[in-house]
């Protein structure tokens, strides 16, 4: 998406005009204009020059957004573009207008309504009083000439806007009053005192000036409020450090951030911001990443860990190597994502856009009809004109145009501050509408790496002795489960010994010698071939497997030492997050490639509504497609193999610690690997959508009630509107809409106390049927020896699916088989070779 700055827009009608003009340019596939940020996002291959010409031909100005130059970061440039330049100008205009308006109101109303005395030279000199009012009103109109220039330019281009309504209301009031002044002058010459006094009551000079002053008040309030809607984005931009301390020639040199290049070595002292994304080369510290993730607890960093720009080094000295600089840093990507989202449109805005596109011409038509009807009804020209002017100045297309974008901007900013990034306005709207959330198991519900969950030493053996022998035996193994045992030993401070004659044995086992004594370890199936296993040990191993664990048995010198259970454990917040989703009326489905026994055990721990096991990477996309028949589906994942499913889902949500491919494919990005951010994203989406509905209701209700009131439809009830009151009401309408959107700044994403359920899906998922539907006619089954856990299954699946012609594969360490679906052109020998290349043995092919 290419972004442009747009100048000259004043209301939703202008926005619609620019969108219409740019959409007609050949090569433009989509265009979204934001009245809030005076920007435009364009997709397609049209030349920037053609787009700028189209905008200018519509009567507005446009320029491509500037890229960051060498001395500025993109964040600095973006903050300059978001700076509130409108408020100071409006404030000066308002002050001058009020200084001129005060004597005008004194001359026109002070002596009549309040009995204030006038200067002696105005005694019985009504023409002089009229001339003074005319000059003061003209001065106010000159100060606020922007309304007239913009309004009449838009009208000339066939796209009248809000400024056109204001200019017509004020201009007609002034022109009518000038005509009355000339008529009164003639009456003075004729000596018709009664006519002179009648004409004095028909002056609308104060209305002409007051309309402009009140609209300027409204514009000022609106500008100030609109400026606050981008506070979150500007706050992110201000986080970008301006300098960095580089190591050059052994000396520390402070340079502007724009001079940092990939590969430079920089240092960060306690209390300083990290300037760019990098990798720690030396040092240890706690880094506060709240600016990017919303997580207030500092994260420990050591050599080899990554650090991000704008995070705060809190305790130690760090020496790092720059990896991503300038617009490639995490902070710059967040800013770009939030900015791009503001440049897109939510589907709910389409109704308001359609109304805004025809609003001003319709209002002008209503004003003309109002004038004509009152004249036909026998009212005076002054009365009829007052009603028509009231219709012009009370009508407000701005409230319609601002109803959606201000809420989207504030909602996006709130999400960014809390580590929840919506890529587009569409994703922000749709996230709150989901009926089903499909969760990938590994890395999303679980931590993604195996951990020791329990130790059960045999009688007469201590936990330390069991863990020491197991860690010593596994120290030379590269199996993922071995890593879990070693990490547990390190965490407990258990000493490991050097072993010899290490061997990975067929049938899920390892063996080695320690001080001449033979150590064995492996699965129940393997260990029962090496030594007799008591019934209670078998029962305990079965119970652990039923609970989703992989039981590992260890023996020394032919004697069983005990059982160590290893599993990919749940993240701490997963059960609570799933409960919160369910409390919102959302059905939670877990997708996993694990066998059904393991999958159901983990699903039960997590509390999901449904478990779909044995799902292959390409199968996830098919499951999402099937779930979409029941309602809107959000897919949450973190791996490359989740990308097709993330793209297929109505809303794709990527865990921030996941791969770049998954993040690119997603609609929503969670900066932290917290599943609790998923209900937070849904909660924020629903709050934003609710705010938009409130804004649209106010905008439509205001115009539906106030236009008939201004036209005099309720005169019989004694209800009429003076043009000045109408202008005040118009000023407040947009202000109310923007102020309502700002309430989102106080919304708590993580407060589940107000969650309300949605209507649940009528159709219940049928995972078994999905699994039983034949994918392809050609199925090959391999008998595989050596698999002992789901990680082994994953390695075998990955190897088989890499073979050309394989459609899908599934493996089971419990049945020691791998089932492969092919397109009919795969030789069994190639499948066997792929499996054995992963150090597993193929006993047969069926």
N, C-alpha and C positions, 0 to 999 in steps of 0.2 A: 504494500500500500504506500503510495506517494502522498505526502501531506503538503498542504498549501495554507498560507495565511490569506484571509479574505477580509477586505476592508469595505466599509460603507453600509453594512447590514445593520438594521435597527429593529427588526421584528421577524416573526415567523414567516410572513409573506416574502420578505427578502430572502430568507433561507430557502423557501420553496422555489423562488425564481432562479437562484443560483444553481440549485440541484437540477432543475429542469434544463437549464442552458448547458451545463456540463454533461449531463447524461446524453445529450444529442450529439456530442463530439464523437466522430468515428474512432473506434478503438477503446472507448471507455465502457467497461463492463459493469461498474457500480460506482456510485458517488454518494457520500454522506457529508452533509454540511452541519457544523455545530455552531449555533448562534451563541452558545455559552462561551466558547473559547475562540470564536471568530476564526475557525479553522475548517479545513475541508480534507477529507480522505478520498483518494481516487484510486481505483484499481483498473488495470488494463494496460495497453501498450500505446496509448495516445501520447503524442509529444507534449511536454510541458508548455511549450509556446502556444499550442492550439487550445489547451485548457485555459491558460491565462487570457487568451483572446476571447474565448467564449464568455468568461466571467465579465470582462470589460465591456463586451457588447451588450451584456444584460444591465450595465449601468453600475457595476461595482469594480473593485480592484482586487488583484490576486498576485501572489508571488510564491514560488516554491520555498518551503522552509529551509533555512540555512543549515548547512552541515557545520559541525564544529571546526573551527580553524585551529591552527597550531597552538595558539595561546589560550584557547578556551576549551573546556570540556563540553560535551553535548548537554550535560546537566546545566551548566552555566547558561548556555544559549537558550535552552528550554525555559529556564526561570525568567530570563529577559523577556521571552515571548509571552509568558503568562503574567508578567508584571501588570498591575492595575494602573493603566495610564488614563483611564476614562474618568475615574473618581475626581482627581484634582481639577480637570477641565470643567466637569459638571459643577463642582463646588464653587469655582470662580464665577461661572455663569449664573448660578443661583444667587450668590451674594449680590452681584450687580443688579440682577433682576429684582430682588427684594428691595434694594435701595431705591430703585425707580418706581416699584410698585407701591411703596408706602405713600408717597405724595399723591399718586394717582388714585388710590383708594380714599385718601383724605378728601380730595376734590370731588370725587364722584359720589361718595356715600357718607363721609364724616359729618357734613353739615345737615344732611337729611335724617340719618338714622340715629346719630349721637348728639346732634345739636351743636356740633363744634362750629365756631365762627370762622369765616373765610377772610382772607386779606381784603382790604377796602376796595382795591382796584377791581375785584370780581363782583362787587355789589351791582346788581342789575346788569352785569356785563356777561350775559350767558354765552355769547360767541367767544369771548376771551377764555372762559372756563372750558368750553368745548375744544378750543385750539390747544390749551394746555394739556388736556387729557389726551388729545390726539398725538401730541409730540411725545409725551411720556410713554404712551402705548407703543408708538413707533420705535422708541428707543429700546423698549423691552423686546420687541420683535426683532430688532437688529442684533441685539445681544444673542438671541436664540435663533439666528438665521439658519442654523443647521437643519432645523425642522423643515423649513421652507425649501432649502436647496435639495435635501435628500428626498423630501416628499414629492416635489414637482419633477425632479429627475426621474424618479421611479414611475410616476404617472406618464411621463413622456415615453418611457420604454415599455409602457403597457403593463406595468406590474406595480400598481399602487400599494403602499405599505402603511404601517401605523403612522409614520411621519406625514404621509399624505392626509390622513384623517385629522391629525392635529393642525397641520398647516391650513387645511380647508376650514376647520372650526374657528381657528383664530383669525384667519384671513377674511372669512365671510363676516365675522363679527366686526372686524375693523372696517371693511369696505361698507357695510351697512351703516356703521356709525358715522363714517365720513359723509355718506349721502345724507344722513339725518342732519349733520352739521351744516351742510350747504342749504338744505331745506329750511333749517332754523334761521340761517342768516337772511334768507329771503323773507321769512316771516317777521324778523326784526325790522327789515327795511320797510315792510308793509305796515308795521306797527301793530301786528296781530299778537298781543301778549298771551292770549290763551293758547294759540298754536305753539308759541315759543315754549311754554311750560310743558305742553304735551310732548314736544320733540325732546326736551331735556330728559324725559323718562324713557326715551327710546335709545339712549346712548348705550353701546356695549363695548366701549373702549376698555373698561376695567375687566370685562370678561375676556377680551382678546388677549390682554396681558396676563391675567390671572391663570388662564388655561395654560399658557406657556410656562409660567412659574411653577404651577402645581405638577405639570408633567415632568418638569426638570427635577422637582423634589422626588417624584417617583423614580425617575431614571437614576438619580443619585443613590437612593436607597437600594435600588435593584443592582447597580454597579458594585456597591459595597458588599452586598450579599453574594453576588456572583463571584466576586474576588475571593470570598471565603470558601466557596465550593471547591476551589483548586488548592486550598491550603495544604491538604495532604500531599498532593503531587509536588507542590513547591517545597514542602518540608523534606521530601525525598531528595529533591534536587540540591537543597542546601547541605545535605549530608556529604556530598561529594567533596573530598579533600582538595585543596587548591595547590598544595605542594607535596613533594616527596623527598626523602633523604636517601640519596643513592651512594653506593660505595664505588668510587672511581680512583684507581691507582692507590688503593689502601686508605684513602681519605674520604670522609663523609662530606657530601655536597648536596645542599638543598636546592632543588630545581622546581620549576613550574610543572604541574601535573601533566601538561601536554607534551613534555619532553621525555617522559618515561616510555621506554620501548620494551617489547617482549624480550625476556632474557636478562634484563637489568637486575642487579642485586640491590635491594633496598633494606633499610633497617627501620624498626619501629620501637620506640621506647614506651614505657608504661604511661598510660593516659593519652597517647596519641591515636589518631585514626589511621587505619591501614589504607594506603593510597590507591592501590590497585589489587586485582585478584592475583594471588600467587601461591607458592608452595614454600613451607617453612624449611629452611636449610639448617638453621641452628637456633637453639633456645627453646624454652618452655614458657607458656603463659596461659592465662584464662582470657578469652576474647568474648566480649559482649556483642552478640549478633542480633540484638533486639531490633535494630533499624531495618534489617532485612526479613527477619522471621517472626518478629513479635514475641520471641521467647526471651524473657528477662534473665534467665539463669545463664551465666557465662559458660562457654564451652572450652574445655582444655585443649590446647594445641601444642604439638611437639614436632620434631623433625619429620618431614614426610606428609604432614597434614596440610590441607588447603585453607587459605584465608581469603576473605572477600573485602572488596573496597567498601569504605564507610563503616566498617565494624571497628570497635574500640578495643585496643590492647590494654588490659587492665593491670597486669602484674609484672610480667617478665620482659626481658629484652629479646626481640625476634630479629633474625636475619633471614630474609626471604628472597625468592626469585620471582620476578614478574612473569605471569603466564597470560593474563588477559588485561588489556589496557584500553583506555578510551571508551569507545562505544561498545566494546565487547565485554566489559565488566558486568558482573551480576547486577549491580546497582543500575547501570545504564540500561540493561535489558528490562529491568522492572519498570523504570521510568518510561521506556519506549512502549512497553506492554500496556501500562495504564493510560498513556497518551493516545495510543492507537484505539483503545477501547472507547475513549471519549470521542474519537472521531468517527465511530460507527453508530448505527441507529438500532434501537430496540424495536421489535415488531409492533409493540403496543403504541409506538409513536406514529404509526402510519395513519391512523384515524385522524389524529390531530393535524398531521401534515396535509391531509386531503382537505380538511376544513380551512386550515390557514391559507391554502393556495387560492381560495375563492372568497375568503372572509371580507377583505377590504372592499372589493367591488360590490358585494352584497350589501355591506353597511352603507356605502355611498348611495346605493339604490333605495335602501330603507329610508335614509335621510331625505332624499328627494321626494319619495312618496309621502313621507310625514309632512313635509312642507306643503305639498300640493293639497293633501286632505284637509289640513287645518285652514288653508285659504278657502277651499271649497265649503268648509263648515262655517265660514263667515267670520273667522278670527282675523285680527289685525296681522299685517305683515310682520311686525315685530314679534308678536306672540308665536306665529308659525315658524319664524326664523329661529327663535330661541329653542323650540322643540327639536328642529332639525340639527342645530348646532350641538345640542345635548346628545343626540344620537351619535353624531360624529366623534365627539370627544370621550364618550363613556365606553365605546367599543374597544376591546383590547385583544388583539391577536397575539400579543407577547405572552400573555399567561398561557395560552395554548402551546406556543412554541417552546416555552421554557419548562413546561410541566414534566416532560420526560428527561431531557438532558441534564438538568440540575440534579435530579435524584440519581441518575446514572453516575455522574461525576463524583458526587459525595459518597455513594455506595462503593464505587471503585476505589476511592481514596481510603475509605475505612478498611476495605479488604486488604489493600496494599500495606497499611500500617500493621495489620495483624497476620501478615504472611499468607494471605489468600489473594491470588491474582486472577482476575477475569480478563481473558484476552479481548473479548468483544462485548458490546452491550447486549447482543443476543444471548451470549452465554450467561450473563448476569441475570437476565430475565428468565431463561429456561431452567436454570439450576433449581429454582424454587418450585418448579412445576413437576419434578420427576416423581414417578410412582414407584420405581424399582431402582435400587442401587446394587450393582454387581461388583463385588470386591474380589480382586485377585488375591490369592492367599499369601504367597511368598513375597515378603517385603512390604506388604500392605497391611494385612491382618497380623502376620507374624514378623519377626525381626529379620528373617531372610538368611540367617546362619544358625547352625545347630548349637545347642548349649546343653550342658549336663543338667538334668532336672532332679536326679536323685541318685544316691549311692546306697546299695544294700549289701554290706560285707557279710561273708559267711561267718558261722559261729567261730569265735576265737580269732577273728581278723578285724583289725580296726579300719575305719574309713581312710585314715592316712596311709596305711599299709596298702590297701586296695588301690587307692589313687596313685600312689608312688609306683607300684608295679605296672599299672595300666599305662601311666604316662611314659614310663621308661620304655615299655614295649612299643607304644604308638609314636615315640619321638622320631622314628625314621620313616613313618608312613605319611603318604601324601593324601590320604583319604579325608574328606571333610569331617567325618566323625572323629577322626584322630585329632584334628585341630581343636574340636570341642573339649576333648579330654585334656589336652595340653593346656588350654586356656584355664580350665578349672583348677588344674594343679598349680599353675602360676598364681591364680587369684588367691588360693589358700596357702601359698608359700610352701608347697610340698616339693621336696627335692627329687629330681629324676637322676637315674644312673645311666651310664653309657652301656649299651647292649651290643652284642656281636651276633653274627650269623643271622641277621634279620632276613625274613622271607615273608612275602605275601602269598598265602597258600590258596589254591583253588577251593571253592566252597565257602567263601566269606570268612576267612580267618587270616591271622598273622601269627608269626612265631619268631622267637629270638632267644639268645642265651644271655643270662646275667650271672656273672661269677660262676659259670659252669652249670647253672640251674636253668632248665628249659621253661620259658614263659609262653603261654598261649592266650589268644584272645580272639573273639569273633561272635557270630550270631549263634542263636540256640541250635539251629540246624547243623552248624559246623561243630560246635563244642560237644554235642551229644555223640558225635562220631569219635571223639578223642577221649572222653571220660564219662562215667555214669553221672547223670544229673538227678538230684532228689526231686520228688514230686512237687514239694513246696517251691523249689526254684523255678520249675516249669510253670507252675501256676502264677507265680509272681511275674515271670517274663510275659506270659499271655495277658495278664492284667495291664501291664505297662504298654504292650502293643495295642491293646484295645483302647487305651487312653491316648493313643497317638504318638507314643514314644518308640524309639528303637532300642531294645535291650541288648547290651553288650556284656558278654560273660568273659571273665578272666580267670586263668588258672596258673599255678606255679608248681612245678615238679609233680604234675598229675593231680594236684589238689585244688579244688575250686576255691577262689578267693572271694568271689561275689559278683554282683550285677551292677552295672552302671547304665542308667537310662539317659538317652540323648534324644533331644527333640528340637525342632524349630519352634521356639516358644512364642506365645502371643505378645504383642506389644502391650505395655501397661494400660494404655487408654483404649484398646480395641473393644473390650466388652461394653464399656460405658458409651463409646461412640456409637456402637451398633444399637444399644438400647435407646439412645437419643433419636436415632433415625427412625426406629420403630415407633417411638412416641409421636413422631411427626406423621405417622400413617404411611411410612415408606417401607416397602418389602425389601429385605436385605438378603441377597443371594451370594454365596461364596463359590468362586470358580477355582479349580485346582487340577493339576495333572496327577495328583497323588491317587493311590488306590482308594477304593471306597471306604475301607475300614479306617485308614488314617484320616481321610478327609472328614468323615462323619465325627470322629473323635474331636478334631480341632474345631469343627463347626459347632459342636455341642458346647465346648468351652467358650467359644466366642459368642454364642447365643444367636446365630443367624437363623433366618426363617427357612432357608433351603440350602442344600449343598449339592453342587453338581461336580462330580469327580471324574477323573480320567479325561479331562479336557485338554486337547493339544493346542498349540499356539494358534493355528488357523481355525481350530474348533471353537475358540473363544468368540471369534467374530460371528460364527454361525449361531452360537447360543444367544448372543446379544440380539441377533436378528429375530430369533424365536421369541425372546422376552419382549421385544418391541410390539408384538401382537397384543400384549396385555396392557401396555401403557408406555409412558415416557421412561427411558432407561438412562441412568448415569453409570458409566464404567469407571472404576478406580483402579489404577495400576501403576507400575513403575518400571517395567522392563521393555526391552526392544520387542519381545514377543507379544506385548500388550498393545502395540501401536495400531494394528488393524482393528481391534475391538474398540479402542479409544476413538478411532475415526468413525466407526460404524454407529456408536452410541449417540443418542440425542445430545448428551453432554459427556465429554471425556474429561476425566479429572486425573492429573498426573501428580504423584507424590514427588516433592521437590528433590529428594535424594535419589530419584530415579535417573534413567538415562536421558540424554538429550533428545533421542528419537521419540521417546514417550512424551516428553515435554512439548516437543514440536507438534505432535499429533493431538494433543489435548486442547480443550477449550478453557479449562481452569487449571491453574498450577498452584499446588500447596508447597510453600517454601520449606516447610519442615515435614519430616516423615511421621507426622501425627495423624492418625485416623480421625481424631476428634475435630480436625479442621474440616472434615467433610460435612458433618451436621452444622458447623459454624458457617460454611459457605451457603448451605441451603437456607439457614436462618437469615443470613444477610440478604440473600436474593429475595426471599419472601418479604422482608421488611422494606426493601427498595421498591418492589412491585406494589406493595400496599401504599407506599408513599406516592408513587406515580398515580395510582388510582385516585388518591385523595386530591392530588394536584389537578388531574384532569376533571374530576367532579367539580372542583371549585371553579376552574376556568370555564367549563361549559355552563355551569349553574349561574355564574356571575353574568355572562353574556345573555343567557336565556331570560333572566329576570330583569337586568338593568336596561337592555335595549328597548323592550316594550314600555318600561317605566319612563325612560327618557323621551320616548315618542309621544307620551301622553295617553297611553292606553288605560291608565288608572286615574284619569282626571276626575271621573265621577266619584271616586273614593277619596278625593282630596289629596292624591299623591302626584306630585310633579317634581321634576328635577331642574334646578338652575344649571346652566352650562358650567359654572364654576364648581358646583358640587359634583357634576359629572366628571370633570377633569380630575378632581381629588380622588373620586372612586376609581378611575382608571389607573391613577398613579399607584394606588394601594394594591390593586389586583395582582400585578406582577410581583410586587414586594412580598405579598402573602404567600405566593407560590414558592418563591425562592427561600423564604424563611422557613416554610414547612419542610422543604428538602433538607435544610441545615439541621433539622432535628435528628437526622440520621447520624450526625457526629457523636451523639450521646447514646447510640445504640450499642448494646453489649452482645457481641457475637456469640459469646460462650455461656450466656445465661439461658438455660433450658427450661426455666420455670414457666415460661409463657408459650411453650411449644404446643401447637394444636395439630391433631391428626388430619390428614387429607383423606378423601374417600379412597378406600382400598381398591386394588384391582379386582375385578370380578372373576377373571380367569386365573386359576392357580397354575403354577409352573409344573411341567411334567418332565423332569430331568431324565427319568428312565427311558421315556419314549425318545427323547432327543438322542440318548446314547445308543438306542437300539436301531435308529434309522440307518440303513446301510449307506455308507459313503460311496464306496466303489465296489465293483464285483470281484476284483482280484485281491485276495487276502493271503498273506504268507505269515505263518507262525514259526518263530524261532525258539528253541529251547536253549536258554542262556544260563550258564553257571558263573557264580561270582558276585551277583548283585545281593546287597545286604541292607539297603535302605532306599528312601525316596531320592536321595542324591545320586545313587547309582542308577536308579530308574531314569532320572533326568539326563544323565550322561549317555545312556543307551538310546533314549529317544532322540536326543540331539544328533547323535552320530547317524542314526538311521534316516532321519529327516533330511540330512545333508546329501543323501544319495539321490542322484537325478532320477526322477520317475516315481519317487515315493510321495504319496499324497499326504499320509499321516502315519504316525506310529505311536504305540502305547506299550509300556513295559511294566512288569510286576515282579518285585523281588520275592513275593510270597509264593507265586506259582512258577517262578523262574522261567517266564516266557516273555516274548516280545511279539506283538501282533502288528503287522505292517499292511497298510492299504496302498496299493500301487496302481499305476495307470496301465499295467500289463506289459510294460517293456523293461522291467527290472529283473536282472539275473540274481538268483538266490546267492550265488557266490559273492556278489558285490555287497550284499547285506551282511553276510557272514564276515567278510573282510572288514567292514566298517565297525562291527561290534568288537571283533578281536583286536582291532587297532586301539581300543580303549581298555585293553588288558582284561577283557572278559572272555570266557570260552563258550563257543556255540557247539552244543552237543548234537543238535539235529535241526533240520528245516522241514516244515510240513506245508 
